[in-house]
Amino acid sequence: MHSIQDRLPVSIIILNYNYARFLRQAIDSALGQSHGDVEVIVVDDASTDESADVIASYGTRIKACIRAANGGHGAAFNTGFAASRGAIVLFLDADDYLYPNAVSEIVAQWDGDVAQMQFRLHIVDERQRIKDVFPPPEVPFDSGDVTPQLLRRARYQTTVTSGLAFARSALESIMPVPEQEFRQGADGYLVTLAPLYGNVKSIEVCLGAYRMHGSNHSIFAEKLGQRARWRVEHDFHRLQALSHQAEDVGLEVPPDANLRDPAHVEERLASLCVDSQRHPVAEDSRLSLAAAGAAASMEMNVSLRRRAMLAAWFLSVGLLPRRMAQAVLSWKLVASSRPAFLARISKTIRYVMG
């Protein structure tokens, strides 16, 4: 006899732009799920490579949504969701892939109070060799009712697009994604608003792979200032969206909530320190941001030693001469910039403090 969970329809929406070389593996991973009722939708955001040929080769096994003009991440999310029917919806970046048991595990742990489910991913290289876990195992997910964290600091511990599943009912309350503000990082919009409509549930095992390669948005080590500015502005867009949505459900978000979020303050400090001329917040100073970051660090849901070390890092960036502060920033934010001895120390610290 089959349970209700066995009959839950699930949609996997694959988001593709010029990732033909990875796309087949993403589609195969979605079609290969052990759960019985899965539809696979592939949204191609006006690719100029061989993606159309890859998609066409699957015929009616998938639902193809070919966009005539490139609209970015948010537009692809909206196109795929409009074409879907699942009670549970996953968005999968085309350069990532799911393990065969992913949907079955999600469905087995699903309940009526869940708005969003999140799970860890193996970080793999272009040849699918496992390099690490994301988020790192020593960083606990935030679960349950995360609204208090959202209202206080506009963020909680979650993950990236391919490690998320959403209740259709929650998505119907917050979509469409604003396409201009979220041309990149549309998952940030969803994870910020979905918890207003239910609980967040976390699965600790890895149910898929998050591929790191030279052309994805996660990698621009040589453009630290550009990355920091983008993330700061993205956080402002998320905060604005959260404030509007919270108001609709009778809640209020402090206008300075971002300053209680260590991840935001870190990027804001990087933006100011690396390229102060193009920093988006004129009134910021290194010292004020460092103090805010140190205070926010001490409220994190990690070990006391980890909190103390992060607070000390913030203060060092705020107080050191600019050139030294830039080096300390780079060592933390861009692993490839670390001297070999520091890379070894940071690995040791990570596991000792986990």
Backbone hydrogen bonds, N-H to C=O, Kabsch-Sander energy under -0.5 kcal/mol:
donor,donor_aa,acceptor,acceptor_aa,energy
7,R,3,S,-0.7
7,R,4,I,-1.0
8,L,5,Q,-1.5
10,V,37,D,-2.4
11,S,88,I,-2.8
12,I,39,E,-2.7
13,I,11,S,-0.6
13,I,90,L,-3.3
14,I,12,I,-0.7
14,I,41,I,-3.5
15,L,92,L,-2.4
16,N,14,I,-0.6
16,N,43,V,-2.8
22,F,19,Y,-1.9
23,L,19,Y,-2.2
24,R,20,A,-0.7
25,Q,22,F,-0.6
26,A,22,F,-1.5
27,I,23,L,-2.7
28,D,24,R,-2.9
29,S,25,Q,-2.1
30,A,26,A,-1.6
31,L,27,I,-2.7
32,G,28,D,-1.7
33,Q,30,A,-1.1
34,S,100,P,-2.6
38,V,36,G,-0.7
39,E,10,V,-2.7
41,I,12,I,-2.7
41,I,39,E,-0.6
42,V,63,K,-2.6
43,V,14,I,-3.2
43,V,41,I,-0.6
44,D,42,V,-0.6
44,D,65,C,-2.5
45,D,16,N,-2.9
45,D,43,V,-0.6
46,A,44,D,-1.5
53,D,50,E,-0.5
54,V,50,E,-1.7
55,I,51,S,-2.7
56,A,52,A,-2.5
57,S,53,D,-1.5
58,Y,55,I,-1.6
59,G,56,A,-1.6
61,R,58,Y,-2.2
62,I,59,G,-0.9
63,K,40,V,-2.9
64,A,62,I,-0.6
65,C,42,V,-3.1
66,I,64,A,-0.5
67,R,44,D,-2.9
67,R,65,C,-0.7
73,H,183,R,-3.7
74,G,182,F,-1.8
76,A,72,G,-2.1
77,F,73,H,-2.4
78,N,74,G,-2.3
79,T,75,A,-2.5
80,G,76,A,-2.5
81,F,77,F,-2.6
82,A,78,N,-2.1
83,A,79,T,-1.0
84,S,80,G,-0.5
84,S,81,F,-1.2
87,A,9,P,-1.9
88,I,9,P,-1.5
89,V,166,F,-2.8
90,L,11,S,-3.1
91,F,164,L,-0.5
92,L,13,I,-3.0
92,L,90,L,-0.5
93,D,91,F,-0.5
94,A,15,L,-2.3
96,D,93,D,-2.3
97,Y,209,A,-1.7
99,Y,207,L,-2.6
102,A,99,Y,-2.2
105,E,101,N,-2.5
106,I,102,A,-2.2
107,V,103,V,-3.0
108,A,104,S,-2.3
109,Q,105,E,-1.2
109,Q,106,I,-0.5
110,W,106,I,-0.5
110,W,107,V,-1.0
114,V,111,D,-1.8
115,A,199,N,-2.9
116,Q,199,N,-1.8
117,M,165,A,-3.3
118,Q,201,K,-2.5
119,F,163,G,-2.2
120,R,203,I,-0.9
120,R,205,V,-1.0
121,L,134,F,-2.9
122,H,208,G,-2.7
123,I,132,D,-2.6
124,V,122,H,-0.6
124,V,210,Y,-1.9
125,D,129,R,-1.5
128,Q,125,D,-2.2
131,K,123,I,-3.7
132,D,123,I,-1.3
134,F,121,L,-3.2
139,V,136,P,-2.3
142,D,157,Q,-2.0
144,G,200,V,-3.7
146,V,144,G,-1.0
150,L,146,V,-2.2
151,L,147,T,-2.9
152,R,148,P,-1.6
153,R,149,Q,-3.3
154,A,149,Q,-0.6
154,A,150,L,-1.8
155,R,149,Q,-0.7
158,T,156,Y,-0.9
163,G,160,V,-2.1
164,L,161,T,-1.3
165,A,117,M,-2.4
166,F,89,V,-2.7
167,A,115,A,-2.4
168,R,87,A,-2.8
170,A,167,A,-0.5
171,L,167,A,-2.1
172,E,168,R,-2.6
173,S,169,S,-0.7
173,S,170,A,-0.8
174,I,170,A,-0.7
174,I,171,L,-0.9
175,M,171,L,-2.5
179,E,177,V,-0.5
182,F,178,P,-1.5
183,R,180,Q,-0.9
188,G,185,G,-1.1
189,Y,185,G,-0.7
190,L,186,A,-1.8
191,V,187,D,-2.7
192,T,188,G,-1.1
193,L,189,Y,-1.6
194,A,190,L,-2.9
196,L,193,L,-2.0
197,Y,194,A,-2.4
198,G,195,P,-0.9
199,N,113,D,-3.3
200,V,144,G,-2.5
201,K,116,Q,-2.5
201,K,199,N,-0.5
203,I,118,Q,-2.9
207,L,120,R,-2.0
207,L,205,V,-0.5
209,A,97,Y,-3.3
210,Y,122,H,-3.3
211,R,209,A,-0.6
212,M,124,V,-2.8
213,H,211,R,-0.5
216,N,213,H,-1.1
219,I,216,N,-1.8
220,F,218,S,-0.6
223,K,220,F,-1.9
224,L,221,A,-0.6
227,R,223,K,-2.6
228,A,224,L,-2.5
229,R,225,G,-2.5
230,W,226,Q,-2.4
231,R,227,R,-2.4
232,V,228,A,-2.5
233,E,229,R,-2.6
234,H,230,W,-2.6
235,D,231,R,-2.3
236,F,232,V,-1.9
237,H,233,E,-2.1
238,R,234,H,-2.5
239,L,235,D,-2.7
240,Q,236,F,-2.3
241,A,237,H,-2.4
242,L,238,R,-2.9
243,S,239,L,-2.6
244,H,240,Q,-2.1
245,Q,241,A,-2.5
246,A,242,L,-3.1
247,E,243,S,-1.8
248,D,244,H,-1.3
249,V,245,Q,-1.0
249,V,246,A,-0.7
250,G,247,E,-1.3
251,L,246,A,-3.2
257,A,254,P,-1.8
259,L,256,D,-1.5
260,R,257,A,-2.1
261,D,258,N,-1.9
265,V,261,D,-2.5
266,E,262,P,-2.5
267,E,263,A,-1.7
268,R,264,H,-2.5
269,L,265,V,-2.6
270,A,266,E,-2.1
271,S,267,E,-2.7
272,L,268,R,-2.1
273,C,269,L,-2.6
274,V,270,A,-2.7
275,D,271,S,-2.0
278,R,275,D,-1.1
279,H,276,S,-0.8
282,A,280,P,-0.6
284,D,281,V,-1.5
289,L,285,S,-2.3
290,A,286,R,-2.5
291,A,287,L,-2.3
292,A,288,S,-2.2
293,G,289,L,-2.9
294,A,290,A,-2.5
295,A,291,A,-2.2
296,A,292,A,-2.5
297,S,293,G,-2.3
298,M,294,A,-1.4
299,E,296,A,-1.4
300,M,297,S,-1.7
302,V,300,M,-1.3
307,R,303,S,-2.4
308,A,304,L,-2.7
309,M,305,R,-2.3
310,L,306,R,-2.2
311,A,307,R,-2.5
312,A,308,A,-2.3
313,W,309,M,-2.1
314,F,310,L,-2.4
315,L,311,A,-2.2
316,S,312,A,-2.2
317,V,313,W,-2.2
318,G,314,F,-1.9
319,L,315,L,-1.8
320,L,316,S,-2.5
325,A,321,P,-2.8
326,Q,322,R,-2.7
327,A,323,R,-1.6
328,V,324,M,-2.4
329,L,325,A,-2.5
330,S,326,Q,-2.5
331,W,327,A,-2.5
332,K,328,V,-1.3
333,L,329,L,-2.7
334,V,330,S,-2.7
335,A,333,L,-0.5
337,S,334,V,-2.1
338,R,335,A,-1.6
343,A,339,P,-2.3
344,R,340,A,-2.1
345,I,341,F,-2.0
346,S,342,L,-2.9
347,K,343,A,-1.9
348,T,344,R,-2.1
349,I,345,I,-2.9
350,R,346,S,-2.4
351,Y,347,K,-1.7
352,V,348,T,-2.5
353,M,349,I,-2.7
354,G,350,R,-0.5
